[in-house]
Amino acid sequence: MTQTQTPKSDLGGRFTLPGTSLTPNRLGYGAMQLAGPGVFGPPRDRDEALAVLREAVDRGIDHIDTSDFYGPHITNQIIREALHPYPAGLTIVTKIGARRGADKSWPAALSKAELTSAVHDNLRNLGLDALAVVNLRMSAGHHHPVDGPIEEPLNALVELKRQGLVRNIGLSHVTPGQVQAARAMTEIVCVQNQYNLAHREDDALVDGLAADGIAYVPYFPLGGFSPLQSSTLSEVAAELEATPLQVALAWLLQRAPNILLIPGTSSVAHLRDNLKAGSLRIPPEQVARLDAIGSGAEAQGSALPRNG
Ligand SMILES: NC(=O)c1ccc[n+]([C@@H]2O[C@H](COP(=O)([O-])OP(=O)(O)OC[C@H]3O[C@@H](n4cnc5c(N)ncnc54)[C@H](OP(=O)(O)O)[C@@H]3O)[C@@H](O)[C@H]2O)c1
């Protein structure tokens, strides 16, 4: 084995999305950073973007998170150029529910017509006949998920699943109440919300979904556009001879067995760094110190954008 290969067993083990044959490695990849600045327009370095995707798959990553509103369209087109025809076993998860304004804004796009058009945009730009998992993203324009009816857009997505265009349904940027309402309507295989060492609002939701075998996929696992910073995190990283961001990812892997990671990067070097988190084990004493970060005062950074 060459130095550039990472055994799949080093990617945090596997998790089966409920009711499916999809069993990705727990350490995946989030493609949002592949678009241009502000997740808008073409990347600064398209060759590097293609290289990141190819390196990810070469190293065993078999779960890529995307959306056709990244770019818009551009991230999916890059994924297609880099990886199509897709290797067997690669799960591409996308999301719908927002669109991009010319001013780079992220308005909601939750009408039946908009959701249908978004599914077709994803199919076309990814070069697929059906989408493995589509997350319904709610609360566009809000920093935190806000309670509100989910039935109408979810019904539209259920109809697209019935038509065979969507195989499985997930949720994103949702409240626990919306998760509950959605689960009463249809099978939900994953929930994607903001969560990391410093943002623990979803602790109870993570545990509840774990008990029910549903995947929880934290977005901004590294803190998003402002990577996590904390003196405790830096100290623990030094003790473990790892980087703070590797520790942040390893902490998530140890937090709950249903957590699937989709750290984003536009850099092959950063991708390689992040993959090492799959084999990093954090002893209980250090986990306890890291747990305390989310309890308040000490966490810094994570001045996060409103959407994605
Ligand atoms: N559902 C939603 O509403 C939603 C919202 C946001 C994101 N997402 C999804 O979640 C995924 C992850 O979120 P994210 O990419 O925004 O945030 P993230 O994974 O928390 O962090 C990405 C940031 O960290 C940097 N980074 C990554 N690895 C690094 C390393 N080893 N060393 C130093 N810096 C590093 C990246 O810059 P470089 O490019 O320079 O590495 C980028 O600025 C996205 O790709 C997207 O698929 C979903």
PDBQT file of the ligand as one rigid body, heavy atoms in Angstrom, charges set to zero:
ROOT
HETATM    1  N1  LIG A 401     -27.518  22.031   5.258  1.00  0.00    +0.000 N 
HETATM    2  C1  LIG A 401     -26.992  23.218   5.362  1.00  0.00    +0.000 C 
HETATM    3  O1  LIG A 401     -27.680  24.193   5.575  1.00  0.00    +0.000 OA
HETATM    4  C2  LIG A 401     -25.521  23.367   5.217  1.00  0.00    +0.000 A 
HETATM    5  C3  LIG A 401     -24.901  24.581   5.577  1.00  0.00    +0.000 A 
HETATM    6  C4  LIG A 401     -23.527  24.662   5.427  1.00  0.00    +0.000 A 
HETATM    7  C5  LIG A 401     -22.787  23.591   4.960  1.00  0.00    +0.000 A 
HETATM    8  N2  LIG A 401     -23.431  22.432   4.621  1.00  0.00    +0.000 N 
HETATM    9  C6  LIG A 401     -22.663  21.254   4.185  1.00  0.00    +0.000 C 
HETATM   10  O2  LIG A 401     -21.733  20.961   5.195  1.00  0.00    +0.000 OA
HETATM   11  C7  LIG A 401     -20.426  20.821   4.647  1.00  0.00    +0.000 C 
HETATM   12  C8  LIG A 401     -19.398  21.241   5.665  1.00  0.00    +0.000 C 
HETATM   13  O3  LIG A 401     -19.553  22.596   5.992  1.00  0.00    +0.000 OA
HETATM   14  P1  LIG A 401     -18.509  23.715   5.566  1.00  0.00    +0.000 P 
HETATM   15  O4  LIG A 401     -17.622  23.210   4.494  1.00  0.00    +0.000 OA
HETATM   16  O5  LIG A 401     -19.268  24.932   5.307  1.00  0.00    +0.000 OA
HETATM   17  O6  LIG A 401     -17.744  23.971   6.900  1.00  0.00    +0.000 OA
HETATM   18  P2  LIG A 401     -16.611  23.147   7.703  1.00  0.00    +0.000 P 
HETATM   19  O7  LIG A 401     -16.470  21.786   7.159  1.00  0.00    +0.000 OA
HETATM   20  O8  LIG A 401     -16.936  23.310   9.127  1.00  0.00    +0.000 OA
HETATM   21  O9  LIG A 401     -15.310  24.016   7.442  1.00  0.00    +0.000 OA
HETATM   22  C9  LIG A 401     -14.877  24.355   6.185  1.00  0.00    +0.000 C 
HETATM   23  C10 LIG A 401     -13.831  25.445   6.361  1.00  0.00    +0.000 C 
HETATM   24  O10 LIG A 401     -12.720  24.928   7.047  1.00  0.00    +0.000 OA
HETATM   25  C11 LIG A 401     -11.549  25.051   6.242  1.00  0.00    +0.000 C 
HETATM   26  N3  LIG A 401     -10.788  23.820   6.420  1.00  0.00    +0.000 N 
HETATM   27  C12 LIG A 401     -11.190  22.565   6.134  1.00  0.00    +0.000 A 
HETATM   28  N4  LIG A 401     -10.229  21.675   6.461  1.00  0.00    +0.000 NA
HETATM   29  C13 LIG A 401      -9.202  22.398   6.954  1.00  0.00    +0.000 A 
HETATM   30  C14 LIG A 401      -7.914  22.052   7.449  1.00  0.00    +0.000 A 
HETATM   31  N5  LIG A 401      -7.525  20.776   7.516  1.00  0.00    +0.000 N 
HETATM   32  N6  LIG A 401      -7.098  23.050   7.862  1.00  0.00    +0.000 NA
HETATM   33  C15 LIG A 401      -7.511  24.340   7.819  1.00  0.00    +0.000 A 
HETATM   34  N7  LIG A 401      -8.713  24.728   7.362  1.00  0.00    +0.000 NA
HETATM   35  C16 LIG A 401      -9.556  23.765   6.933  1.00  0.00    +0.000 A 
HETATM   36  C17 LIG A 401     -12.029  25.240   4.842  1.00  0.00    +0.000 C 
HETATM   37  O11 LIG A 401     -11.132  26.018   4.103  1.00  0.00    +0.000 OA
HETATM   38  P3  LIG A 401     -10.249  25.370   2.896  1.00  0.00    +0.000 P 
HETATM   39  O12 LIG A 401     -11.171  25.257   1.732  1.00  0.00    +0.000 OA
HETATM   40  O13 LIG A 401      -9.156  26.365   2.710  1.00  0.00    +0.000 OA
HETATM   41  O14 LIG A 401      -9.759  24.046   3.383  1.00  0.00    +0.000 OA
HETATM   42  C18 LIG A 401     -13.339  26.005   5.061  1.00  0.00    +0.000 C 
HETATM   43  O15 LIG A 401     -13.092  27.373   5.210  1.00  0.00    +0.000 OA
HETATM   44  C19 LIG A 401     -20.468  21.705   3.392  1.00  0.00    +0.000 C 
HETATM   45  O16 LIG A 401     -19.471  21.361   2.498  1.00  0.00    +0.000 OA
HETATM   46  C20 LIG A 401     -21.868  21.453   2.900  1.00  0.00    +0.000 C 
HETATM   47  O17 LIG A 401     -21.871  20.274   2.111  1.00  0.00    +0.000 OA
HETATM   48  C21 LIG A 401     -24.767  22.310   4.750  1.00  0.00    +0.000 A 
ENDROOT
TORSDOF 0
